[in-house]
Amino acid sequence: MRLNIGLVLLALFIASACRKGEHITTDPNARLNISNQEILFDTIFTSIGSTTKRIKIVNRNNDAVKVSEIRLSGGNTSAFSININGEQTLNKNDLIINGQDSINLFVKVSINPNSTDLPFLVQDSIILNTNGNKQVIRLLAYGQNAVFINESTINTNTSWTNALPYIINGSLTINSGSSLTIQPGTKIYFHKDASLNIAGNLLVNGTVTDPVLFCSDRLEKLYADEPGQWKGIFLKQTGYGLIKNAIIKNASVGITSDSLSHNSKPKLILSNSIIKNMQVAAYIGYHTELLAFNNVIYNCGNYLIYAVGGGNYNLKQNTFAGYNLNFPRKTASLSFSDYLSANAYNGLQIDLTNNIIWGSLTDELDIQKKTSATVQLNLRGNLIRSGNTTYSSNGNILNIDPSFINRETENFELSANSPARKKGVDLSNDPYFTGYLNRDIKGITRISPSTLGSYEK
């Protein structure tokens, strides 16, 4: 009999324990703990939705509480939408949260276009009522109108201005015989896997104070330095490019170039620009031509410059920083080869002058001669990290740290005691001196002997 009484008492105890936290309190002091009282979405382009943000709502009381109402204040006219524990809804009534339990609230925003050119603020709130207590979660998002381009071609000479940003979805192709001129301060954003294909002419006319921006259309902080968000810029066989004072970031490959120029005009001139955060490479060239002056290129998955199948490369006063914050690299920052395949190999001409070629590997410059094609190398006045001692002549400096100010914060300017200061070869007679090399990436006049890399001071 005593055993039966014990079993009954044990069952009652277990039942009581199971109900602990399930008793609903009406105490007005039993408030909910909300992880974020305000949710701010960074700039969202009209017609493009945001990422989802989570709000955790915790009942830290021992007893359950009944949330008589969770409501999106703007209702079905709101730019925001909410999801409560997996249910997409505008409001929910009499939701019970057990003691020491929690629920998740998910919020997104989609902003409809309006006539405002400048960024504008969109607001709403989520209202929670519990035991007569009203709690409010503020929702804010900055919206921005834009010119939306979906899978399109340019067949006439076209100019883009900085009045509104441009959003490219799919691919945009500049057809042969046509030009796209991009004015200072213009921002071009690419949707996932979008690309810019150049079969005609691309003229990017940024300035020191108003560079042209090429990047992903995800502007949330989560995506700020995320590589591989769009495909990149492609110079086709008939395409030509002049890119100055641009920022190109967060693509798979920044620029891909195919074939040599078909006339006296250079295939691509790239100057005073920053290319960073590429999944594969900043630049890939297939038997092509690149003239690059005063650029800062860094943080790419495998290569900064990958040039195969021969070609012509004239690279002066650039800073190549072979660091990757996302993936471990195994290949030299700059890699050149005369070889592409058994049936595709050509002569290779390389002029590397007054560059900094540095990074985390012991060899950051790799020049390969694999065929009978001629390889011509002019290597002068560079600071290089390399185990190849043949590079040590002609004023080149090997394996002495350039002393960047702070590579972790992406500051590749040089400290006052940098060994790269005032070690440059005189380029005053270079055909590109007046147009490109007489000033650094910040517009500061170079004084011979110049400082190596992109920054004079």
C-alpha positions as a printed NumPy array, in Angstrom:
array([[  0.   ,   0.   ,   0.   ],
       [  2.863,   2.365,   0.878],
       [  4.404,   1.575,  -2.525],
       [  1.18 ,   2.589,  -4.295],
       [  0.968,   5.873,  -2.326],
       [  4.583,   6.593,  -3.269],
       [  3.87 ,   5.988,  -6.917],
       [  0.837,   8.294,  -6.785],
       [  2.868,  11.061,  -5.13 ],
       [  5.65 ,  10.619,  -7.7  ],
       [  3.143,  10.871, -10.549],
       [  1.632,  13.997,  -9.032],
       [  5.105,  15.529,  -8.668],
       [  5.989,  14.744, -12.284],
       [  2.684,  16.152, -13.509],
       [  3.264,  19.292, -11.483],
       [  6.782,  19.634, -12.879],
       [  5.505,  19.224, -16.42 ],
       [  3.   ,  22.011, -15.854],
       [  5.637,  24.353, -14.433],
       [  5.956,  27.296, -16.747],
       [  2.615,  26.552, -18.417],
       [  0.472,  28.444, -15.946],
       [ -0.533,  31.712, -17.614],
       [  0.132,  34.744, -15.488],
       [ -1.831,  37.981, -15.765],
       [  0.726,  39.957, -13.797],
       [  1.283,  43.298, -15.642],
       [  4.94 ,  43.179, -14.555],
       [  5.541,  39.992, -16.576],
       [  7.093,  41.686, -19.574],
       [  8.803,  40.085, -22.565],
       [ 12.463,  40.477, -23.379],
       [ 12.995,  41.599, -26.994],
       [ 16.437,  41.114, -28.572],
       [ 16.152,  44.241, -30.752],
       [ 13.98 ,  47.241, -30.047],
       [ 14.871,  48.703, -33.447],
       [ 15.636,  46.987, -36.747],
       [ 17.481,  49.032, -39.359],
       [ 17.889,  47.797, -42.915],
       [ 20.682,  49.353, -44.957],
       [ 19.82 ,  50.907, -48.314],
       [ 17.352,  48.705, -50.208],
       [ 16.773,  49.275, -53.887],
       [ 13.165,  49.682, -54.897],
       [ 11.707,  46.443, -56.283],
       [ 14.493,  44.378, -54.672],
       [ 13.739,  42.714, -51.357],
       [ 16.02 ,  42.719, -48.354],
       [ 17.646,  39.949, -46.405],
       [ 15.664,  38.529, -43.49 ],
       [ 16.404,  39.751, -39.984],
       [ 15.497,  37.84 , -36.835],
       [ 14.055,  39.168, -33.592],
       [ 14.035,  36.835, -30.601],
       [ 11.258,  37.357, -28.05 ],
       [ 11.939,  35.681, -24.719],
       [  9.661,  35.08 , -21.743],
       [ 12.065,  35.098, -18.789],
       [  9.228,  34.607, -16.293],
       [  8.612,  31.25 , -14.644],
       [  4.972,  31.323, -15.749],
       [  3.59 ,  31.473, -19.258],
       [  2.319,  34.733, -20.689],
       [ -0.366,  35.307, -23.273],
       [  0.523,  37.828, -25.959],
       [ -2.913,  39.131, -26.781],
       [ -1.658,  40.741, -29.981],
       [  1.389,  40.817, -32.227],
       [  0.665,  43.203, -35.078],
       [  2.487,  44.857, -37.962],
       [  1.281,  48.412, -37.508],
       [  1.092,  49.267, -41.216],
       [ -0.888,  46.145, -42.041],
       [ -1.102,  45.106, -45.679],
       [  0.046,  48.553, -46.84 ],
       [  3.418,  48.166, -45.119],
       [  6.676,  47.763, -47.002],
       [  7.653,  45.276, -44.292],
       [  6.495,  41.714, -43.789],
       [  6.734,  39.527, -40.699],
       [  6.903,  35.817, -40.038],
       [  6.043,  34.525, -36.573],
       [  7.492,  31.109, -35.79 ],
       [  7.259,  30.076, -39.445],
       [  3.862,  31.631, -40.165],
       [  3.676,  34.531, -42.621],
       [  1.084,  36.888, -41.169],
       [  0.231,  40.521, -40.455],
       [ -0.989,  39.828, -36.932],
       [ -1.467,  37.063, -34.424],
       [ -3.676,  37.007, -31.339],
       [ -3.527,  35.123, -28.045],
       [ -0.115,  33.61 , -28.584],
       [  1.107,  31.771, -25.477],
       [  4.806,  31.738, -24.646],
       [  5.661,  29.315, -21.868],
       [  7.873,  30.286, -18.975],
       [ 11.592,  30.466, -19.903],
       [ 10.639,  29.904, -23.541],
       [ 10.891,  32.074, -26.643],
       [  9.58 ,  32.679, -30.149],
       [ 11.256,  33.992, -33.299],
       [ 10.045,  36.906, -35.356],
       [ 11.442,  37.334, -38.898],
       [ 11.259,  40.643, -40.761],
       [ 11.833,  41.555, -44.431],
       [ 11.28 ,  44.728, -46.428],
       [ 10.412,  45.365, -50.086],
       [ 10.149,  48.979, -51.186],
       [  8.001,  50.076, -54.102],
       [  9.353,  52.696, -56.537],
       [  8.402,  56.327, -56.154],
       [  9.528,  59.577, -57.723],
       [ 12.292,  60.315, -55.234],
       [ 15.796,  60.278, -56.687],
       [ 17.671,  60.531, -53.399],
       [ 17.577,  57.863, -50.663],
       [ 14.394,  57.965, -48.58 ],
       [ 13.343,  56.502, -45.252],
       [ 10.609,  53.866, -44.87 ],
       [  9.282,  53.182, -41.365],
       [  6.834,  50.923, -39.573],
       [  6.584,  49.105, -36.253],
       [  5.592,  45.811, -34.678],
       [  3.198,  46.12 , -31.712],
       [  3.08 ,  43.542, -28.897],
       [  0.408,  43.652, -26.158],
       [  0.911,  41.48 , -23.068],
       [ -1.14 ,  41.823, -19.854],
       [ -1.923,  45.437, -20.681],
       [  1.71 ,  46.243, -21.552],
       [  2.426,  47.643, -24.987],
       [  5.878,  47.015, -26.448],
       [  7.018,  48.455, -29.775],
       [  9.723,  47.314, -32.18 ],
       [ 10.672,  50.057, -34.638],
       [ 11.38 ,  49.092, -38.257],
       [ 13.415,  51.372, -40.516],
       [ 14.801,  50.985, -44.017],
       [ 16.491,  53.335, -46.427],
       [ 15.118,  53.009, -49.949],
       [ 16.72 ,  54.091, -53.207],
       [ 15.263,  54.347, -56.67 ],
       [ 17.384,  53.135, -59.549],
       [ 17.501,  52.456, -63.275],
       [ 16.769,  48.754, -63.677],
       [ 18.296,  46.929, -66.65 ],
       [ 17.188,  43.363, -67.329],
       [ 19.074,  41.175, -69.84 ],
       [ 19.693,  43.965, -72.314],
       [ 22.009,  45.202, -75.101],
       [ 23.385,  48.642, -75.959],
       [ 23.306,  49.283, -79.713],
       [ 23.989,  53.044, -79.801],
       [ 26.443,  55.367, -78.087],
       [ 25.14 ,  55.746, -74.546],
       [ 26.112,  57.791, -71.509],
       [ 25.291,  57.012, -67.886],
       [ 25.267,  59.725, -65.231],
       [ 25.234,  59.664, -61.44 ],
       [ 21.623,  60.884, -61.15 ],
       [ 20.441,  57.382, -60.207],
       [ 22.276,  54.107, -59.632],
       [ 21.991,  51.375, -62.268],
       [ 20.913,  47.839, -61.362],
       [ 21.864,  45.12 , -63.833],
       [ 19.981,  41.825, -63.765],
       [ 21.243,  39.088, -66.074],
       [ 23.747,  40.347, -68.638],
       [ 24.212,  43.727, -70.246],
       [ 26.088,  43.655, -73.571],
       [ 27.673,  46.619, -75.347],
       [ 27.477,  45.569, -78.975],
       [ 30.307,  46.046, -81.455],
       [ 30.337,  49.579, -82.858],
       [ 28.626,  51.025, -79.779],
       [ 30.046,  52.771, -76.716],
       [ 28.989,  53.096, -73.099],
       [ 30.464,  56.158, -71.354],
       [ 30.114,  56.231, -67.569],
       [ 30.38 ,  59.624, -65.892],
       [ 32.057,  60.398, -62.528],
       [ 30.295,  59.193, -59.402],
       [ 28.035,  56.72 , -61.207],
       [ 27.179,  53.561, -59.29 ],
       [ 26.518,  50.287, -61.11 ],
       [ 25.104,  47.433, -59.058],
       [ 24.835,  43.853, -60.269],
       [ 22.217,  41.333, -59.198],
       [ 23.307,  37.777, -58.437],
       [ 25.3  ,  36.278, -61.352],
       [ 24.876,  39.403, -63.514],
       [ 27.637,  40.54 , -65.876],
       [ 28.764,  43.347, -68.17 ],
       [ 29.878,  42.11 , -71.604],
       [ 31.852,  44.449, -73.848],
       [ 31.927,  43.768, -77.577],
       [ 32.088,  47.514, -78.287],
       [ 33.693,  50.234, -76.146],
       [ 33.558,  50.919, -72.413],
       [ 34.752,  54.331, -71.179],
       [ 34.75 ,  54.746, -67.405],
       [ 35.51 ,  58.363, -66.511],
       [ 35.724,  58.384, -62.738],
       [ 37.71 ,  60.991, -60.809],
       [ 39.708,  60.928, -57.593],
       [ 36.812,  62.488, -55.675],
       [ 34.014,  60.769, -57.638],
       [ 35.042,  57.229, -58.609],
       [ 32.738,  54.931, -60.547],
       [ 31.522,  51.939, -58.519],
       [ 30.913,  48.398, -59.795],
       [ 29.592,  46.004, -57.133],
       [ 26.745,  43.749, -55.991],
       [ 23.25 ,  45.099, -55.36 ],
       [ 23.242,  43.685, -51.82 ],
       [ 24.145,  46.657, -49.658],
       [ 23.604,  45.077, -46.243],
       [ 26.703,  44.946, -44.033],
       [ 26.629,  41.148, -44.236],
       [ 27.536,  41.39 , -47.941],
       [ 29.945,  44.334, -47.795],
       [ 33.069,  42.241, -48.468],
       [ 31.531,  39.022, -49.757],
       [ 33.185,  37.788, -53.002],
       [ 31.397,  36.032, -55.859],
       [ 28.132,  37.998, -55.779],
       [ 28.187,  38.799, -59.516],
       [ 30.128,  37.451, -62.481],
       [ 32.257,  40.427, -63.545],
       [ 33.233,  42.519, -66.581],
       [ 34.057,  40.662, -69.821],
       [ 36.022,  42.177, -72.7  ],
       [ 35.111,  40.157, -75.77 ],
       [ 37.246,  39.759, -78.931],
       [ 35.968,  43.012, -80.446],
       [ 35.749,  44.878, -77.156],
       [ 37.904,  47.724, -75.799],
       [ 38.018,  49.387, -72.429],
       [ 39.332,  52.502, -70.717],
       [ 38.682,  52.332, -66.986],
       [ 40.005,  55.078, -64.733],
       [ 39.188,  55.906, -61.132],
       [ 36.869,  52.967, -60.545],
       [ 36.153,  50.62 , -57.653],
       [ 35.366,  47.052, -58.731],
       [ 34.549,  44.595, -55.965],
       [ 32.816,  41.407, -54.814],
       [ 32.578,  39.557, -58.161],
       [ 33.811,  36.139, -59.258],
       [ 36.397,  37.704, -61.583],
       [ 36.773,  41.484, -61.764],
       [ 37.782,  41.74 , -65.428],
       [ 38.199,  38.992, -68.024],
       [ 39.826,  39.922, -71.342],
       [ 39.945,  37.849, -74.531],
       [ 42.356,  38.386, -77.444],
       [ 44.695,  41.172, -78.549],
       [ 43.632,  44.52 , -79.947],
       [ 42.719,  44.481, -83.638],
       [ 44.144,  47.968, -84.202],
       [ 46.545,  50.457, -82.601],
       [ 44.195,  51.159, -79.684],
       [ 45.081,  49.293, -76.465],
       [ 42.686,  46.506, -75.559],
       [ 42.316,  47.78 , -71.987],
       [ 43.79 ,  50.668, -70.04 ],
       [ 43.107,  50.352, -66.319],
       [ 44.253,  53.236, -64.149],
       [ 43.84 ,  54.694, -60.665],
       [ 41.378,  51.975, -59.697],
       [ 40.777,  49.569, -56.831],
       [ 39.894,  45.926, -57.507],
       [ 39.205,  43.782, -54.454],
       [ 37.294,  40.872, -52.926],
       [ 37.159,  38.642, -55.988],
       [ 36.33 ,  34.978, -55.611],
       [ 38.812,  33.809, -58.266],
       [ 40.909,  36.663, -59.655],
       [ 40.975,  40.418, -60.129],
       [ 41.974,  40.05 , -63.792],
       [ 42.171,  37.105, -66.176],
       [ 43.657,  37.54 , -69.631],
       [ 43.712,  35.104, -72.551],
       [ 46.345,  36.152, -75.141],
       [ 45.372,  39.753, -74.632],
       [ 46.684,  43.18 , -73.705],
       [ 46.574,  45.133, -70.444],
       [ 48.006,  48.523, -69.584],
       [ 47.659,  49.083, -65.832],
       [ 48.836,  52.192, -63.966],
       [ 48.368,  53.307, -60.337],
       [ 45.96 ,  50.531, -59.319],
       [ 45.521,  48.849, -55.932],
       [ 44.533,  45.198, -56.28 ],
       [ 44.072,  42.821, -53.332],
       [ 42.047,  40.159, -51.502],
       [ 41.27 ,  37.715, -54.323],
       [ 40.726,  33.972, -54.085],
       [ 43.588,  32.732, -56.265],
       [ 45.19 ,  35.412, -58.416],
       [ 45.425,  39.15 , -58.715],
       [ 46.616,  38.884, -62.341],
       [ 46.314,  35.59 , -64.265],
       [ 47.543,  35.914, -67.852],
       [ 47.867,  32.869, -70.097],
       [ 48.359,  32.143, -73.785],
       [ 50.855,  34.98 , -74.211],
       [ 49.986,  38.636, -74.724],
       [ 51.252,  42.11 , -73.879],
       [ 51.284,  43.43 , -70.312],
       [ 52.467,  46.911, -69.342],
       [ 52.077,  47.313, -65.572],
       [ 53.569,  50.36 , -63.836],
       [ 53.212,  51.947, -60.383],
       [ 50.653,  49.407, -59.102],
       [ 50.246,  47.972, -55.626],
       [ 49.551,  44.231, -55.773],
       [ 48.811,  42.952, -52.268],
       [ 48.417,  39.181, -52.258],
       [ 46.418,  38.775, -49.104],
       [ 43.161,  36.881, -48.837],
       [ 41.055,  37.182, -45.726],
       [ 38.613,  34.459, -46.808],
       [ 40.565,  31.555, -48.32 ],
       [ 44.158,  30.312, -48.15 ],
       [ 45.974,  30.999, -51.439],
       [ 48.392,  28.581, -53.091],
       [ 49.245,  30.484, -56.291],
       [ 51.383,  33.552, -56.959],
       [ 49.552,  36.877, -57.027],
       [ 50.824,  37.603, -60.538],
       [ 51.027,  34.643, -62.891],
       [ 52.028,  34.916, -66.57 ],
       [ 52.451,  32.16 , -69.164],
       [ 52.958,  31.825, -72.898],
       [ 50.887,  28.627, -72.791],
       [ 47.14 ,  28.069, -72.865],
       [ 46.921,  24.684, -74.568],
       [ 48.909,  22.529, -76.978],
       [ 47.362,  24.471, -79.867],
       [ 47.184,  27.872, -78.189],
       [ 50.47 ,  29.493, -77.212],
       [ 51.919,  32.834, -78.182],
       [ 54.672,  35.328, -77.522],
       [ 54.609,  37.074, -74.165],
       [ 55.743,  40.651, -73.502],
       [ 55.841,  41.871, -69.905],
       [ 56.909,  45.286, -68.623],
       [ 56.773,  45.479, -64.836],
       [ 58.094,  48.797, -63.521],
       [ 57.854,  50.519, -60.113],
       [ 55.267,  48.063, -58.75 ],
       [ 54.893,  46.531, -55.309],
       [ 54.253,  42.795, -55.69 ],
       [ 53.83 ,  41.465, -52.184],
       [ 51.704,  39.048, -50.212],
       [ 51.512,  36.123, -47.831],
       [ 53.344,  33.579, -50.036],
       [ 57.097,  33.273, -50.516],
       [ 56.678,  33.648, -54.307],
       [ 54.196,  36.246, -55.512],
       [ 55.435,  36.516, -59.111],
       [ 55.383,  33.55 , -61.483],
       [ 56.498,  33.922, -65.125],
       [ 56.331,  30.677, -67.076],
       [ 57.88 ,  29.908, -70.452],
       [ 56.521,  26.562, -71.576],
       [ 56.798,  26.697, -75.372],
       [ 59.059,  27.925, -78.136],
       [ 57.207,  31.271, -78.18 ],
       [ 59.288,  34.339, -77.345],
       [ 59.048,  35.73 , -73.815],
       [ 60.301,  39.313, -73.37 ],
       [ 60.592,  40.544, -69.796],
       [ 61.383,  44.07 , -68.649],
       [ 61.498,  44.048, -64.853],
       [ 62.689,  47.331, -63.302],
       [ 62.409,  49.072, -59.966],
       [ 59.861,  46.74 , -58.369],
       [ 59.594,  45.534, -54.787],
       [ 58.872,  41.818, -55.102],
       [ 58.378,  38.907, -52.757],
       [ 60.074,  36.056, -54.603],
       [ 62.631,  33.3  , -54.242],
       [ 63.811,  33.882, -57.814],
       [ 67.14 ,  35.67 , -57.375],
       [ 67.345,  36.515, -61.085],
       [ 64.797,  39.262, -60.358],
       [ 67.263,  41.101, -58.125],
       [ 68.883,  43.23 , -60.893],
       [ 67.681,  46.485, -62.526],
       [ 66.821,  48.197, -59.259],
       [ 64.379,  45.538, -58.07 ],
       [ 64.098,  44.977, -54.317],
       [ 63.507,  41.401, -53.179],
       [ 61.897,  40.115, -50.   ],
       [ 61.862,  43.286, -47.914],
       [ 58.46 ,  44.013, -46.433],
       [ 56.993,  47.187, -48.033],
       [ 55.546,  48.217, -44.669],
       [ 51.913,  48.873, -45.534],
       [ 50.224,  51.073, -42.947],
       [ 47.571,  48.475, -42.085],
       [ 46.625,  45.646, -44.428],
       [ 43.921,  44.381, -42.021],
       [ 42.002,  47.63 , -42.554],
       [ 42.828,  47.644, -46.287],
       [ 45.177,  50.596, -45.985],
       [ 47.962,  49.867, -48.468],
       [ 49.602,  53.231, -48.24 ],
       [ 53.19 ,  53.074, -47.045],
       [ 54.652,  53.915, -43.656],
       [ 57.238,  56.675, -43.398],
       [ 60.114,  54.191, -43.222],
       [ 58.978,  51.963, -46.114],
       [ 61.842,  50.615, -48.275],
       [ 59.675,  51.394, -51.321],
       [ 59.923,  55.142, -50.846],
       [ 61.776,  57.067, -53.552],
       [ 63.135,  53.956, -55.277],
       [ 61.307,  54.231, -58.595],
       [ 62.734,  54.266, -62.087],
       [ 62.343,  57.624, -63.867],
       [ 59.277,  57.325, -66.135],
       [ 59.153,  60.929, -67.377],
       [ 59.854,  59.736, -70.941],
       [ 57.23 ,  57.011, -70.857],
       [ 54.509,  57.591, -73.505],
       [ 51.872,  57.257, -70.767],
       [ 53.58 ,  59.557, -68.259],
       [ 51.575,  62.731, -68.911],
       [ 48.213,  61.012, -69.092],
       [ 48.58 ,  58.51 , -66.257],
       [ 51.922,  58.164, -64.48 ],
       [ 52.753,  61.734, -63.469],
       [ 50.244,  61.517, -60.604],
       [ 49.422,  58.745, -58.132],
       [ 46.063,  57.134, -57.358],
       [ 45.135,  60.059, -55.09 ],
       [ 46.076,  62.677, -57.658],
       [ 49.355,  63.6  , -55.956],
       [ 52.136,  64.688, -58.315],
       [ 54.974,  62.196, -58.567],
       [ 58.494,  63.511, -58.02 ],
       [ 61.348,  61.444, -59.431],
       [ 62.542,  59.129, -58.085],
       [ 58.972,  58.141, -57.373],
       [ 57.759,  55.925, -54.572],
       [ 56.954,  52.389, -55.692],
       [ 53.354,  51.278, -55.936],
       [ 50.19 ,  53.354, -56.279],
       [ 50.843,  55.932, -53.562],
       [ 53.472,  58.64 , -53.863],
       [ 53.159,  59.673, -50.21 ]])
